[in-house]
Amino acid sequence: MAEAAGRWREPSSRLALRWGSWTGRSWGGLTLIVGGGVAIAGTTASMAGLAAAGILVHVLGWSVMPASGWRRIVVVLPSTFSMVTLLSGPTYLAVLVIPFLAWLLVRHRPLRVWPMAAFVVAAGIVLGRVFPEYSGMLPALGVAVGILVGAAWAARAVHAATTRPVRPRRTLRRGAASPS
């Protein structure tokens, strides 16, 4: 089905992909990123193998996201480091801003939507004070991830609302007079 002229599209959906579909790579990458983060967060001292698998899956998730290659490469280490840092407990939830900013970069979001990161940082600080013990990590992480997802959708909405749609080029047919 032809796309309506002038309708906004995800910037990364315009990339020429060497393999896979944009939708499949987006959902697959997101699933691997989150799954790896959950595996890392679920690690204890006696389950180091789970942490290693989580790190591998997390890195793989970023690498399959449909984006310019440099964007995928730049975000891997900071995002993985922030996931490992979360093992310290809810007082470190503000580091979720790093994977959030990585998401904005990989999704080709403009700088004007990056202030949405303030919501993620504020939530991490407040939740770290409400849940100071590691026993509160699960509910704190659930709320923090909910706020992170809401901020990502808000950034997408602001991006879509403030970007002029790309209009298809008009081409002249042979023999047609140019409009004057």
C-alpha positions in Angstrom: 0.0 0.0 0.0 1.4 3.4 -0.9 2.2 5.7 1.9 0.2 9.0 2.1 2.2 11.9 0.7 3.6 14.1 3.5 3.0 11.6 6.3 5.7 11.4 9.0 7.9 8.3 9.1 10.5 7.1 11.5 13.8 8.4 10.2 15.5 5.0 10.6 12.8 3.4 8.4 14.2 5.3 5.4 17.6 3.5 5.7 18.6 1.0 3.1 19.0 -2.2 5.1 21.4 -4.9 4.0 19.3 -7.6 5.6 16.0 -8.0 7.4 13.0 -5.7 7.6 12.9 -2.5 9.5 10.1 -3.7 11.7 11.7 -7.1 12.4 15.0 -5.6 13.3 13.4 -2.9 15.5 11.3 -5.4 17.5 14.1 -8.0 17.6 16.7 -5.5 18.7 14.4 -4.0 21.4 13.6 -7.6 22.7 17.3 -8.5 22.8 18.2 -5.2 24.5 15.5 -5.5 27.2 16.1 -9.3 27.6 19.8 -8.8 28.1 19.2 -6.0 30.6 16.8 -8.3 32.5 19.3 -11.1 32.5 22.0 -8.8 33.8 19.7 -7.4 36.5 18.7 -10.9 37.6 22.3 -11.9 38.2 23.6 -12.9 41.6 27.2 -13.7 42.6 26.6 -17.4 42.0 25.2 -16.9 38.5 28.0 -15.1 36.6 27.1 -17.1 33.5 23.7 -15.4 33.4 25.5 -12.0 33.5 27.8 -12.9 30.7 24.8 -14.2 28.6 22.9 -11.0 29.4 25.7 -8.8 28.3 26.1 -10.7 25.1 22.4 -10.5 24.3 22.3 -6.8 25.2 25.2 -6.0 22.8 23.6 -8.2 20.1 20.3 -6.2 20.5 22.0 -2.9 19.9 23.9 -4.3 16.9 20.7 -5.4 15.0 18.8 -2.2 15.5 18.1 -0.5 12.1 20.3 2.6 12.3 23.4 4.1 10.9 26.3 1.9 11.8 28.2 4.4 13.9 25.1 5.0 16.1 24.9 1.3 17.0 28.6 1.1 17.8 28.7 4.2 20.0 25.9 3.1 22.3 27.0 -0.4 23.1 29.5 0.2 25.9 27.7 3.0 27.7 24.4 1.1 27.7 26.0 -2.2 28.8 27.9 -0.4 31.6 24.7 1.2 32.9 23.0 -2.2 32.9 25.8 -3.7 35.0 25.7 -0.6 37.3 22.1 -1.4 38.1 23.3 -4.4 40.0 24.2 -2.0 42.8 20.5 -1.4 43.6 17.7 1.2 43.2 19.9 4.1 44.3 21.5 3.9 40.8 18.3 3.9 38.7 19.3 7.3 37.3 21.8 5.6 35.1 18.9 4.4 33.0 19.3 7.7 31.3 22.2 6.2 29.4 20.3 3.5 27.6 17.5 6.1 27.1 19.8 8.5 25.4 21.3 5.6 23.4 17.7 4.8 22.2 17.2 8.3 21.1 20.5 8.3 19.2 19.8 4.9 17.5 16.3 6.0 16.6 17.7 9.2 14.9 15.9 11.5 17.3 16.9 15.2 17.0 18.5 17.0 19.9 15.3 19.0 20.6 13.7 15.9 22.1 16.7 15.0 24.4 15.4 17.0 27.3 12.9 14.2 27.8 15.9 12.5 29.5 15.2 14.7 32.6 12.1 12.6 33.4 14.2 9.4 33.5 16.9 11.0 35.7 14.3 12.6 38.0 12.5 9.2 38.3 15.7 7.5 39.1 16.6 9.9 41.9 13.1 9.9 43.4 12.8 6.1 43.3 16.3 5.7 44.7 15.2 7.6 47.8 11.8 5.9 48.1 13.4 2.5 47.7 16.9 2.7 49.3 17.3 -1.0 49.9 18.0 -3.6 47.2 14.8 -5.4 48.3 12.8 -2.6 46.6 14.6 -3.0 43.2 11.8 -4.9 41.4 9.0 -2.3 42.0 11.4 0.6 41.6 12.7 -0.8 38.3 9.2 -1.4 37.1 8.2 2.2 37.7 11.5 3.5 36.3 11.1 1.5 33.1 7.5 2.7 32.7 8.7 6.3 32.9 11.5 5.5 30.5 9.1 4.0 28.0 6.7 7.0 28.4 9.5 9.5 27.9 10.6 7.6 24.7 7.0 7.7 23.3 6.8 11.4 24.3 10.1 12.1 22.4 8.7 10.3 19.4 5.6 12.4 19.5 7.5 15.7 19.8 9.8 14.6 17.0 6.8 13.8 14.8 4.9 17.0 15.7 7.9 19.3 15.1 9.3 17.8 11.9 8.1 18.8 8.5 7.2 15.7 6.5 9.3 14.7 3.6 7.3 15.2 0.4 8.0 13.0 -2.6 9.7 14.7 -5.5 7.6 15.7 -8.4 9.0 14.7 -11.7 8.1 16.1 -15.0 7.0 13.8 -17.8 8.6 14.1 -21.1 7.0 16.7 -23.2 5.2 18.3 -20.3 5.7 22.0 -19.8 7.3 23.1 -16.6 5.0 25.1 -14.2 5.7 28.8 -14.3 
